[in-house]
């Protein structure tokens, strides 16, 4: 399956002819389709070590199911999570949370010197299709594996 129609020129350098209209159409698809973006992640190797395979199929339905599962799994947690606790349950570095708040990917508030994030926003962020593929930490992989075990039952 080719994502952008092209013509192979037959040269040893693997040069291809691609129409500008096809590239524009592909870029439009990229901006509208979260599942397409998630499926492209990892397709272009950078020479880095291989990370474990994600066992969940990346679809909008699975993304929503993962969000519901996280809501049930974390039902006892407070709605406002301290960044330290959010970091422990997700495996995401506290500095990354600060960066996400700074870039407005997540809402954060500081109360008496402690930074907090909303549990609902954290779940929404973690269950995005791109995050399901892009993640690199073991804690998050364990969460996904645990989710997949509950689906298989």
DSSP file (Angstrom, degrees, kcal/mol; ACC not computed):
  #  RESIDUE AA STRUCTURE BP1 BP2  ACC     N-H-->O    O-->H-N    N-H-->O    O-->H-N    TCO  KAPPA ALPHA  PHI   PSI    X-CA   Y-CA   Z-CA
    1    1 A X              0   0    0      0, 0.0     2,-0.4     0, 0.0     0, 0.0   0.000 360.0 360.0 360.0 127.5    0.0    0.0    0.0
    2    2 A X        -     0   0    0      1,-0.1     3,-0.1     4,-0.0     4,-0.0  -0.884 360.0-158.1-105.7 136.1    1.4    3.4   -1.0
    3    3 A X  S    S+     0   0    0     -2,-0.4     2,-0.4     1,-0.2    -1,-0.1   0.810  86.0  33.6 -81.7 -31.3    0.2    6.5    0.8
    4    4 A X  S    S-     0   0    0     22,-0.0    -1,-0.2    21,-0.0    19,-0.1  -0.991  91.3-119.0-125.3 123.8    1.2    8.9   -2.0
    5    5 A X        +     0   0    0     -2,-0.4    14,-0.5    -3,-0.1     2,-0.3  -0.357  47.7 162.0 -59.2 138.6    0.8    7.7   -5.6
    6    6 A X        -     0   0    0     12,-0.1     2,-0.5    16,-0.0    12,-0.2  -0.954  36.7-125.8-152.7 168.0    4.2    7.9   -7.4
    7    7 A X  E     -A   17   0A   0     10,-2.1    10,-2.7    -2,-0.3     2,-0.4  -0.988  22.6-133.4-124.4 126.2    6.1    6.6  -10.3
    8    8 A X  E     -A   16   0A   0     -2,-0.5     8,-0.2     8,-0.2    -2,-0.0  -0.645   8.3-156.6 -77.8 127.1    9.4    4.8  -10.0
    9    9 A X        -     0   0    0      6,-2.1    -1,-0.1    -2,-0.4     7,-0.1   0.622  34.2-122.8 -80.4 -12.4   12.0    6.2  -12.4
   10   10 A X        +     0   0    0      5,-0.4     2,-0.1     1,-0.3     6,-0.1   0.454  62.6 142.2  86.2  -0.3   14.0    3.0  -12.3
   11   11 A X    >   -     0   0    0      4,-0.3     3,-1.7     1,-0.1    -1,-0.3  -0.422  62.1-122.5 -73.9 150.7   17.2    4.7  -11.2
   12   12 A X  T 3  S+     0   0    0      1,-0.3    -1,-0.1     2,-0.1    -2,-0.0   0.706 110.3  66.2 -65.1 -19.8   19.5    3.0   -8.7
   13   13 A X  T 3  S-     0   0    0      2,-0.0    -1,-0.3     1,-0.0    -2,-0.1   0.371 111.1-119.7 -85.4   6.7   19.1    6.0   -6.4
   14   14 A X    <   +     0   0    0     -3,-1.7     2,-0.3     1,-0.2    -2,-0.1   0.908  46.7 175.3  58.5  47.2   15.4    5.2   -5.9
   15   15 A X        -     0   0    0     -4,-0.2    -6,-2.1    -7,-0.0    -5,-0.4  -0.669   8.8-165.8 -84.4 139.8   14.1    8.5   -7.3
   16   16 A X  E     -A    8   0A   0     -2,-0.3     2,-0.5    -8,-0.2    -8,-0.2  -0.923  18.8-131.2-126.0 149.3   10.4    8.8   -7.7
   17   17 A X  E     -A    7   0A   0    -10,-2.7   -10,-2.1    -2,-0.3     2,-0.4  -0.893  29.5-179.1 -99.2 127.0    8.1   11.2   -9.5
   18   18 A X        -     0   0    0     -2,-0.5     2,-0.2   -12,-0.2   -12,-0.1  -0.990  24.3-126.9-129.8 133.8    5.3   12.5   -7.3
   19   19 A X     >  -     0   0    0    -14,-0.5     4,-1.6    -2,-0.4     3,-0.3  -0.575  15.3-132.6 -79.8 142.7    2.6   14.9   -8.4
   20   20 A X  H  > S+     0   0    0     -2,-0.2     4,-2.5     1,-0.2     5,-0.2   0.868 106.9  57.5 -61.3 -38.0    2.1   18.1   -6.3
   21   21 A X  H  > S+     0   0    0      1,-0.2     4,-2.3     2,-0.2    -1,-0.2   0.884 104.9  51.2 -61.9 -38.0   -1.6   17.5   -6.1
   22   22 A X  H  > S+     0   0    0     -3,-0.3     4,-2.1     2,-0.2    -1,-0.2   0.881 109.8  49.5 -67.1 -37.9   -1.1   14.1   -4.6
   23   23 A X  H  X S+     0   0    0     -4,-1.6     4,-2.5     2,-0.2    -2,-0.2   0.914 111.1  49.6 -66.6 -42.6    1.2   15.5   -1.9
   24   24 A X  H  X S+     0   0    0     -4,-2.5     4,-2.1     1,-0.2    -2,-0.2   0.910 110.7  49.9 -62.7 -41.5   -1.4   18.2   -1.1
   25   25 A X  H  X S+     0   0    0     -4,-2.3     4,-2.1     1,-0.2    -1,-0.2   0.898 111.1  49.5 -63.5 -39.9   -4.1   15.6   -0.8
   26   26 A X  H  X S+     0   0    0     -4,-2.1     4,-2.4     2,-0.2    -2,-0.2   0.912 109.7  50.8 -65.6 -42.4   -1.9   13.5    1.5
   27   27 A X  H  X S+     0   0    0     -4,-2.5     4,-1.8     1,-0.2    -1,-0.2   0.870 109.0  52.0 -63.1 -36.6   -1.2   16.5    3.7
   28   28 A X  H  X S+     0   0    0     -4,-2.1     4,-1.0     2,-0.2    -1,-0.2   0.911 109.6  49.2 -65.6 -41.9   -4.9   17.3    3.9
   29   29 A X  H  X S+     0   0    0     -4,-2.1     4,-2.2     1,-0.2     3,-0.5   0.896 108.8  54.3 -61.6 -40.4   -5.5   13.7    5.0
   30   30 A X  H  < S+     0   0    0     -4,-2.4    -1,-0.2     1,-0.2    -2,-0.2   0.883 106.9  50.2 -62.0 -38.9   -2.7   14.0    7.6
   31   31 A X  H  < S+     0   0    0     -4,-1.8    -1,-0.2     1,-0.2    -2,-0.2   0.737 120.1  35.5 -73.6 -20.9   -4.3   17.1    9.1
   32   32 A X  H  < S+     0   0    0     -4,-1.0     2,-0.7    -3,-0.5    -2,-0.2   0.679 105.7  67.8-104.8 -20.8   -7.8   15.4    9.4
   33   33 A X     X  +     0   0    0     -4,-2.2     4,-1.7     1,-0.2    -1,-0.2  -0.849  47.8 180.0-114.3 101.4   -7.0   11.8   10.3
   34   34 A X  H  > S+     0   0    0     -2,-0.7     4,-2.3     1,-0.2    -1,-0.2   0.852  86.1  56.0 -65.0 -35.1   -5.5   11.1   13.7
   35   35 A X  H  > S+     0   0    0      2,-0.2     4,-2.1     1,-0.2    -1,-0.2   0.879 105.0  52.3 -66.9 -37.4   -5.4    7.3   13.0
   36   36 A X  H  > S+     0   0    0      2,-0.2     4,-1.3     1,-0.2    -1,-0.2   0.925 109.6  49.0 -62.8 -44.8   -3.4    7.9    9.8
   37   37 A X  H  X S+     0   0    0     -4,-1.7     4,-1.0     1,-0.2     3,-0.4   0.924 111.7  49.3 -60.4 -44.2   -0.8    9.9   11.7
   38   38 A X  H  < S+     0   0    0     -4,-2.3     3,-0.4     1,-0.2    -1,-0.2   0.871 107.7  54.1 -64.3 -36.3   -0.6    7.3   14.4
   39   39 A X  H  < S+     0   0    0     -4,-2.1    -1,-0.2     1,-0.2    -2,-0.2   0.769 105.2  54.6 -70.8 -23.6   -0.1    4.5   11.9
   40   40 A X  H >< S+     0   0    0     -4,-1.3     3,-2.2    -3,-0.4     4,-0.4   0.749  81.5 106.1 -79.8 -24.0    2.9    6.4   10.3
   41   41 A X  T 3< S+     0   0    0     -4,-1.0    -3,-0.0    -3,-0.4    -4,-0.0  -0.360  89.9  12.9 -60.8 127.4    4.8    6.7   13.6
   42   42 A X  T 3  S+     0   0    0      2,-0.2    -1,-0.3    -2,-0.1     3,-0.1   0.369  95.0 107.2  89.5  -4.6    7.7    4.3   13.6
   43   43 A X  S <  S+     0   0    0     -3,-2.2     2,-0.7     1,-0.2    -2,-0.1   0.739  74.3  57.7 -76.5 -21.6    7.5    3.5    9.8
   44   44 A X  S    S-     0   0    0     -4,-0.4    -1,-0.2     2,-0.0    -2,-0.2  -0.851  87.1-144.4-113.9  95.9   10.6    5.6    9.1
   45   45 A X        -     0   0    0     -2,-0.7    -2,-0.1     1,-0.1     0, 0.0  -0.210  14.8-166.2 -65.4 147.5   13.5    4.2   11.2
   46   46 A X        -     0   0    0      2,-0.1    -1,-0.1     3,-0.1     3,-0.1   0.263  51.8-101.5-113.7   8.5   16.1    6.5   12.6
   47   47 A X  S    S+     0   0    0      1,-0.3     3,-0.1     2,-0.0    -2,-0.1   0.463  80.5 133.8  85.5   0.5   18.7    3.8   13.6
   48   48 A X        -     0   0    0      1,-0.2    -1,-0.3     3,-0.0    -2,-0.1  -0.314  68.2 -74.4 -78.6 167.5   17.7    3.9   17.2
   49   49 A X        -     0   0    0      1,-0.1     2,-0.2    -3,-0.1    -1,-0.2  -0.242  56.3-100.9 -59.5 148.2   17.1    0.8   19.3
   50   50 A X        -     0   0    0     -3,-0.1     2,-0.3     1,-0.0    -1,-0.1  -0.489  34.7-145.8 -70.2 138.5   13.8   -1.0   18.6
   51   51 A X        -     0   0    0     -2,-0.2     3,-0.1     1,-0.1    85,-0.0  -0.689  34.9 -79.8 -99.6 161.2   11.1   -0.4   21.1
   52   52 A X        -     0   0    0     -2,-0.3     2,-0.2     1,-0.1    -1,-0.1  -0.212  53.7-100.4 -59.4 149.3    8.6   -3.0   22.1
   53   53 A X        -     0   0    0      1,-0.1     2,-0.4    -3,-0.1    -1,-0.1  -0.476  31.1-122.0 -70.9 137.9    5.7   -3.6   19.8
   54   54 A X        -     0   0    0     -2,-0.2    -1,-0.1     1,-0.1    79,-0.0  -0.683  18.6-159.4 -77.6 131.6    2.4   -2.0   20.7
   55   55 A X        +     0   0    0     -2,-0.4     2,-0.4     2,-0.1    -1,-0.1   0.539  63.6  88.9 -93.3  -6.6   -0.2   -4.7   21.0
   56   56 A X  S    S-     0   0    0     76,-0.2     2,-0.4     1,-0.0    -2,-0.1  -0.761  79.0-124.8 -94.6 136.2   -3.2   -2.5   20.5
   57   57 A X        -     0   0    0     -2,-0.4     2,-1.1     1,-0.1     5,-0.1  -0.643  30.1-120.4 -76.3 132.1   -4.6   -1.8   17.0
   58   58 A X        +     0   0    0     -2,-0.4     2,-0.3     4,-0.1   -19,-0.1  -0.635  58.5 132.5 -83.6 101.6   -4.7    1.9   16.5
   59   59 A X     >  -     0   0    0     -2,-1.1     4,-2.1     1,-0.1     5,-0.1  -0.926  67.3-111.6-138.0 163.7   -8.3    2.9   15.8
   60   60 A X  H  > S+     0   0    0     -2,-0.3     4,-2.4     2,-0.2     5,-0.2   0.888 118.6  53.5 -62.8 -38.3  -10.6    5.6   17.2
   61   61 A X  H  > S+     0   0    0      2,-0.2     4,-2.5     1,-0.2    -1,-0.2   0.925 110.1  45.7 -63.4 -45.0  -12.7    2.9   18.9
   62   62 A X  H  > S+     0   0    0      2,-0.2     4,-2.5     1,-0.2    -1,-0.2   0.872 111.3  53.9 -65.7 -35.9   -9.7    1.4   20.7
   63   63 A X  H  X S+     0   0    0     -4,-2.1     4,-1.9     2,-0.2    -2,-0.2   0.927 111.8  43.9 -62.6 -45.1   -8.6    4.8   21.6
   64   64 A X  H  X S+     0   0    0     -4,-2.4     4,-2.3     2,-0.2    -2,-0.2   0.882 112.8  52.2 -67.6 -38.2  -12.0    5.6   23.2
   65   65 A X  H  X S+     0   0    0     -4,-2.5     4,-2.5     1,-0.2    -2,-0.2   0.894 108.5  51.1 -64.4 -39.2  -12.1    2.1   24.9
   66   66 A X  H  X S+     0   0    0     -4,-2.5     4,-2.6     2,-0.2    -1,-0.2   0.896 109.0  51.2 -64.6 -39.8   -8.6    2.8   26.4
   67   67 A X  H  X S+     0   0    0     -4,-1.9     4,-2.2     2,-0.2    -2,-0.2   0.921 111.4  47.2 -63.1 -43.9   -9.9    6.1   27.7
   68   68 A X  H  X S+     0   0    0     -4,-2.3     4,-2.1     2,-0.2    -2,-0.2   0.910 111.9  50.9 -62.9 -41.5  -12.9    4.4   29.3
   69   69 A X  H  X S+     0   0    0     -4,-2.5     4,-3.0     1,-0.2    -2,-0.2   0.919 109.8  49.5 -63.0 -43.5  -10.7    1.7   30.8
   70   70 A X  H  X S+     0   0    0     -4,-2.6     4,-2.7     2,-0.2    -1,-0.2   0.898 108.1  54.5 -62.3 -39.8   -8.3    4.3   32.3
   71   71 A X  H  < S+     0   0    0     -4,-2.2    -1,-0.2     1,-0.2    -2,-0.2   0.922 113.6  41.5 -58.9 -43.9  -11.3    6.2   33.8
   72   72 A X  H >< S+     0   0    0     -4,-2.1     3,-1.1     1,-0.2     4,-0.2   0.907 115.0  50.9 -68.7 -41.7  -12.4    2.9   35.5
   73   73 A X  H 3< S+     0   0    0     -4,-3.0     3,-0.3     1,-0.3    -2,-0.2   0.866 119.7  35.4 -64.3 -37.8   -8.8    2.0   36.5
   74   74 A X  T >< S+     0   0    0     -4,-2.7     3,-1.3    -5,-0.2    -1,-0.3   0.055  79.2 120.4-105.5  23.8   -8.1    5.4   38.0
   75   75 A X  T <  S+     0   0    0     -3,-1.1    -1,-0.2     1,-0.3    -2,-0.1   0.821  74.4  53.3 -59.3 -32.7  -11.6    6.0   39.4
   76   76 A X  T 3  S+     0   0    0     -3,-0.3    -1,-0.3    -4,-0.2    -2,-0.1   0.647  88.8  97.5 -79.6 -14.9  -10.3    6.3   43.0
   77   77 A X  S <  S-     0   0    0     -3,-1.3     4,-0.1     1,-0.1    42,-0.0  -0.406  85.5 -99.7 -73.6 151.1   -7.7    8.9   42.1
   78   78 A X        -     0   0    0      2,-0.1    -1,-0.1     1,-0.1    41,-0.1  -0.290  26.0-119.1 -67.2 157.1   -8.5   12.6   42.8
   79   79 A X  S    S+     0   0    0      1,-0.2    40,-3.1    39,-0.1     2,-0.7   0.847 107.4  53.9 -66.2 -33.8   -9.7   14.7   39.9
   80   80 A X  E    S-B  118   0B   0     38,-0.2     2,-0.4    39,-0.1    38,-0.2  -0.900  81.5-163.0-103.9 109.9   -6.7   17.0   40.3
   81   81 A X  E     -B  117   0B   0     36,-2.9    36,-2.5    -2,-0.7     2,-0.1  -0.772  20.0-121.8 -95.7 131.8   -3.5   14.9   40.3
   82   82 A X  E  >  -B  116   0B   0     -2,-0.4     4,-2.6    34,-0.2     3,-0.4  -0.466  27.9-119.6 -63.0 143.8   -0.2   16.2   41.6
   83   83 A X  H  > S+     0   0    0     32,-2.6     4,-2.4     1,-0.2     5,-0.2   0.859 113.4  56.8 -56.3 -37.3    2.3   16.1   38.8
   84   84 A X  H  > S+     0   0    0     31,-0.3     4,-1.8     2,-0.2    -1,-0.2   0.925 110.2  43.4 -61.7 -44.3    4.5   13.7   40.9
   85   85 A X  H  > S+     0   0    0     -3,-0.4     4,-2.1     2,-0.2    -2,-0.2   0.901 113.0  51.9 -68.0 -41.2    1.6   11.2   41.2
   86   86 A X  H  X S+     0   0    0     -4,-2.6     4,-1.4     1,-0.2     6,-0.4   0.881 109.6  51.4 -61.2 -37.3    0.7   11.6   37.5
   87   87 A X  H  X S+     0   0    0     -4,-2.4     4,-2.4    -5,-0.3     5,-0.2   0.892 108.9  50.2 -66.3 -40.4    4.3   10.9   36.7
   88   88 A X  H  < S+     0   0    0     -4,-1.8    -2,-0.2     1,-0.2    -1,-0.2   0.886 113.4  43.8 -66.8 -39.4    4.4    7.8   38.8
   89   89 A X  H  < S+     0   0    0     -4,-2.1    -1,-0.2     1,-0.2    -2,-0.2   0.713 126.0  31.3 -82.3 -18.8    1.2    6.2   37.3
   90   90 A X  H  < S-     0   0    0     -4,-1.4    50,-0.3    -5,-0.2    -2,-0.2   0.671  95.3-128.4-109.0 -22.5    2.1    7.1   33.7
   91   91 A X     <  +     0   0    0     -4,-2.4     2,-0.4     1,-0.3    -3,-0.1   0.501  61.5 139.3  83.5   3.6    5.9    6.9   33.6
   92   92 A X        -     0   0    0     -6,-0.4    -1,-0.3    -5,-0.2    -2,-0.2  -0.685  60.6-109.0 -84.6 134.2    6.1   10.3   32.0
   93   93 A X    >>  -     0   0    0     -2,-0.4     4,-1.4     1,-0.1     3,-0.9  -0.310  19.9-126.1 -60.5 138.3    8.8   12.6   33.4
   94   94 A X  H 3> S+     0   0    0      1,-0.3     4,-2.1     2,-0.2     5,-0.1   0.844 111.8  58.5 -56.3 -34.1    7.6   15.5   35.5
   95   95 A X  H 3> S+     0   0    0      1,-0.2     4,-2.0     2,-0.2    -1,-0.3   0.843 101.4  55.5 -64.7 -31.7    9.5   17.9   33.3
   96   96 A X  H <> S+     0   0    0     -3,-0.9     4,-2.5     2,-0.2    -1,-0.2   0.884 105.6  51.6 -67.2 -37.9    7.5   16.6   30.3
   97   97 A X  H  X S+     0   0    0     -4,-1.4     4,-2.5     2,-0.2     5,-0.2   0.933 108.7  50.6 -62.3 -44.3    4.3   17.5   32.2
   98   98 A X  H  X S+     0   0    0     -4,-2.1     4,-2.4     1,-0.2    -2,-0.2   0.898 111.0  49.5 -59.1 -39.8    5.6   21.0   32.8
   99   99 A X  H  X S+     0   0    0     -4,-2.0     4,-2.2     2,-0.2    -1,-0.2   0.900 109.4  51.1 -65.5 -42.0    6.4   21.2   29.1
  100  100 A X  H  <>S+     0   0    0     -4,-2.5     5,-2.8     2,-0.2     6,-1.1   0.893 111.7  47.5 -64.1 -39.1    2.9   20.0   28.1
  101  101 A X  H ><5S+     0   0    0     -4,-2.5     3,-1.3     3,-0.2    -2,-0.2   0.918 111.6  50.6 -66.0 -42.9    1.4   22.6   30.4
  102  102 A X  H 3<5S+     0   0    0     -4,-2.4    -2,-0.2     1,-0.3    -1,-0.2   0.863 112.4  46.2 -62.9 -36.3    3.6   25.3   29.0
  103  103 A X  T 3<5S-     0   0    0     -4,-2.2    -1,-0.3    -5,-0.1    -2,-0.2   0.330 114.8-117.5 -89.7   7.6    2.7   24.4   25.4
  104  104 A X  T < 5S+     0   0    0     -3,-1.3    -3,-0.2     2,-0.3     3,-0.1   0.773  80.2 124.4  62.1  30.2   -1.0   24.3   26.3
  105  105 A X  S   <S+     0   0    0     -5,-2.8     2,-0.3     1,-0.3    -4,-0.2   0.650  82.8  17.9 -84.5 -18.2   -1.4   20.6   25.5
  106  106 A X  S    S-     0   0    0     -6,-1.1     2,-0.4    -9,-0.1    -1,-0.3  -0.991  83.4-115.5-151.3 146.9   -2.7   20.1   29.1
  107  107 A X        +     0   0    0     -2,-0.3    11,-0.8    -3,-0.1     2,-0.3  -0.705  36.9 177.3 -87.0 135.0   -4.1   22.4   31.7
  108  108 A X  E     -C  117   0B   0     -2,-0.4     2,-0.3     9,-0.2     9,-0.2  -0.969  11.6-167.3-136.2 153.0   -2.0   22.8   34.9
  109  109 A X  E     -C  116   0B   0      7,-2.0     7,-3.1    -2,-0.3     2,-0.5  -0.990  14.8-139.2-139.5 147.4   -2.4   24.8   38.1
  110  110 A X  E     +C  115   0B   0     -2,-0.3     2,-0.5     5,-0.2     5,-0.2  -0.936  20.5 178.8-110.8 124.6    0.0   25.5   40.9
  111  111 A X  E >  S-C  114   0B   0      3,-3.0     3,-1.9    -2,-0.5    -2,-0.0  -0.984  72.5 -19.4-127.7 120.1   -1.4   25.5   44.5
  112  112 A X  T 3  S-     0   0    0     -2,-0.5    -1,-0.1     1,-0.3     3,-0.1   0.875 129.4 -48.9  50.6  44.0    1.0   26.2   47.4
  113  113 A X  T 3  S+     0   0    0      1,-0.2     2,-0.4    -3,-0.0    -1,-0.3   0.421 117.2 109.6  82.8  -1.7    4.0   25.3   45.3
  114  114 A X  E <   - C   0 111B   0     -3,-1.9    -3,-3.0   -31,-0.0     2,-0.4  -0.905  60.4-139.7-109.6 134.6    2.6   22.1   44.0
  115  115 A X  E     - C   0 110B   0     -2,-0.4   -32,-2.6    -5,-0.2     2,-0.3  -0.764  21.2-170.7 -94.2 138.5    1.6   21.7   40.3
  116  116 A X  E     -BC  82 109B   0     -7,-3.1    -7,-2.0    -2,-0.4     2,-0.3  -0.883   8.9-162.7-124.2 154.2   -1.6   19.7   39.5
  117  117 A X  E     -BC  81 108B   0    -36,-2.5   -36,-2.9    -2,-0.3     2,-0.3  -0.950  32.0-100.6-131.3 156.8   -3.1   18.4   36.3
  118  118 A X  E  >  -B   80   0B   0    -11,-0.8     4,-2.1    -2,-0.3   -38,-0.2  -0.575  20.1-142.1 -77.1 136.0   -6.7   17.3   35.6
  119  119 A X  H  > S+     0   0    0    -40,-3.1     4,-2.5    -2,-0.3     5,-0.2   0.895 101.7  54.3 -63.3 -40.3   -7.2   13.5   35.5
  120  120 A X  H  > S+     0   0    0    -41,-0.3     4,-2.2     1,-0.2    -1,-0.2   0.887 109.6  46.9 -63.7 -38.8   -9.6   13.8   32.6
  121  121 A X  H  > S+     0   0    0      2,-0.2     4,-2.5     1,-0.2    -1,-0.2   0.882 110.8  52.2 -69.8 -37.3   -7.2   15.7   30.5
  122  122 A X  H  X S+     0   0    0     -4,-2.1     4,-2.6     2,-0.2    -2,-0.2   0.921 111.2  47.1 -63.1 -43.5   -4.4   13.3   31.3
  123  123 A X  H  X S+     0   0    0     -4,-2.5     4,-1.8     2,-0.2    -2,-0.2   0.912 111.7  50.5 -64.7 -42.8   -6.6   10.4   30.2
  124  124 A X  H  < S+     0   0    0     -4,-2.2     4,-0.4     1,-0.2    -2,-0.2   0.910 112.6  47.3 -61.2 -42.0   -7.6   12.2   27.0
  125  125 A X  H >< S+     0   0    0     -4,-2.5     3,-1.0     1,-0.2     6,-0.2   0.930 113.0  47.6 -65.0 -45.8   -3.9   12.9   26.3
  126  126 A X  H 3< S+     0   0    0     -4,-2.6    -1,-0.2     1,-0.2    -2,-0.2   0.784 110.7  52.1 -68.0 -27.1   -2.8    9.3   27.0
  127  127 A X  T 3< S+     0   0    0     -4,-1.8    -1,-0.2    -5,-0.2   -60,-0.2   0.421  77.9 118.0 -94.3   2.7   -5.6    7.8   24.9
  128  128 A X  S X> S-     0   0    0     -3,-1.0     4,-1.9    -4,-0.4     3,-0.6  -0.453  74.7-121.6 -64.1 141.1   -5.0    9.8   21.7
  129  129 A X  H 3> S+     0   0    0      1,-0.2     4,-1.1     2,-0.2     5,-0.2   0.872 112.0  54.0 -53.5 -39.9   -4.0    7.4   18.9
  130  130 A X  H 3> S+     0   0    0      1,-0.2     4,-2.5     2,-0.2     3,-0.3   0.869 108.1  50.0 -65.5 -35.1   -0.7    9.2   18.3
  131  131 A X  H <> S+     0   0    0     -3,-0.6     4,-1.5    -6,-0.2    -1,-0.2   0.843 102.6  60.5 -72.1 -32.6    0.2    8.7   22.0
  132  132 A X  H  < S+     0   0    0     -4,-1.9    -1,-0.2     1,-0.2    -2,-0.2   0.816 117.6  31.2 -63.2 -28.4   -0.6    5.0   21.9
  133  133 A X  H  < S+     0   0    0     -4,-1.1    -2,-0.2    -3,-0.3    -1,-0.2   0.819 117.7  53.7 -94.6 -37.4    2.0    4.5   19.2
  134  134 A X  H  < S+     0   0    0     -4,-2.5    -3,-0.2    -5,-0.2    -2,-0.2   0.659  77.8 116.5 -78.4 -18.5    4.6    7.2   20.2
  135  135 A X     <  -     0   0    0     -4,-1.5    -3,-0.0    -5,-0.1    -4,-0.0  -0.083  36.9-177.3 -59.3 151.0    5.1    6.3   23.8
  136  136 A X        +     0   0    0    -85,-0.0     2,-0.3     0, 0.0    -1,-0.1   0.323  47.6  94.6-130.5   5.5    8.6    5.1   25.0
  137  137 A X     >  -     0   0    0    -47,-0.1     4,-1.7     1,-0.1     3,-0.1  -0.787  66.9-133.4-111.8 153.0    8.3    4.2   28.6
  138  138 A X  H  > S+     0   0    0     -2,-0.3     4,-2.5     1,-0.2     5,-0.2   0.826 102.1  59.4 -69.2 -35.0    7.6    0.9   30.3
  139  139 A X  H  > S+     0   0    0      1,-0.2     4,-1.8     2,-0.2    -1,-0.2   0.918 108.2  45.8 -61.3 -43.1    4.9    2.0   32.7
  140  140 A X  H  > S+     0   0    0    -50,-0.3     4,-2.2     2,-0.2    -1,-0.2   0.884 110.8  53.3 -68.0 -39.0    2.8    3.2   29.8
  141  141 A X  H  X S+     0   0    0     -4,-1.7     4,-2.8     1,-0.2    -2,-0.2   0.901 107.4  52.4 -60.3 -40.6    3.4   -0.1   27.9
  142  142 A X  H  X S+     0   0    0     -4,-2.5     4,-2.6     2,-0.2    -2,-0.2   0.894 107.8  51.4 -63.6 -39.2    2.3   -2.0   31.0
  143  143 A X  H  X S+     0   0    0     -4,-1.8     4,-2.2     2,-0.2    -1,-0.2   0.930 111.6  46.8 -60.9 -45.1   -0.9    0.1   31.1
  144  144 A X  H  X S+     0   0    0     -4,-2.2     4,-2.5     2,-0.2    -2,-0.2   0.914 112.8  49.5 -64.3 -43.1   -1.6   -0.7   27.5
  145  145 A X  H  X S+     0   0    0     -4,-2.8     4,-2.1     2,-0.2    -1,-0.2   0.906 110.3  50.2 -62.4 -41.9   -0.9   -4.4   28.0
  146  146 A X  H  X S+     0   0    0     -4,-2.6     4,-1.6     1,-0.2    -1,-0.2   0.900 110.7  50.4 -62.3 -41.2   -3.2   -4.5   31.0
  147  147 A X  H  X S+     0   0    0     -4,-2.2     4,-1.6     1,-0.2    -2,-0.2   0.917 109.2  50.9 -61.4 -44.7   -5.9   -2.9   28.9
  148  148 A X  H  X S+     0   0    0     -4,-2.5     4,-2.0     1,-0.2    -2,-0.2   0.861 106.0  55.7 -64.9 -35.3   -5.4   -5.4   26.1
  149  149 A X  H  X S+     0   0    0     -4,-2.1     4,-0.9     1,-0.2    -1,-0.2   0.894 107.2  49.6 -63.4 -39.5   -5.7   -8.3   28.7
  150  150 A X  H  < S+     0   0    0     -4,-1.6    -1,-0.2     1,-0.2    -2,-0.2   0.836 110.0  51.2 -69.2 -31.5   -9.1   -7.0   29.8
  151  151 A X  H  < S+     0   0    0     -4,-1.6    -2,-0.2     1,-0.2    -1,-0.2   0.888 106.6  53.8 -70.3 -39.1  -10.3   -6.7   26.2
  152  152 A X  H  <        0   0    0     -4,-2.0    -1,-0.2     1,-0.3    -2,-0.2   0.730 360.0 360.0 -69.7 -21.8   -9.3  -10.3   25.4
  153  153 A X     <        0   0    0     -4,-0.9    -1,-0.3    -5,-0.1    -2,-0.1   0.490 360.0 360.0 -72.6 360.0  -11.3  -11.7   28.3
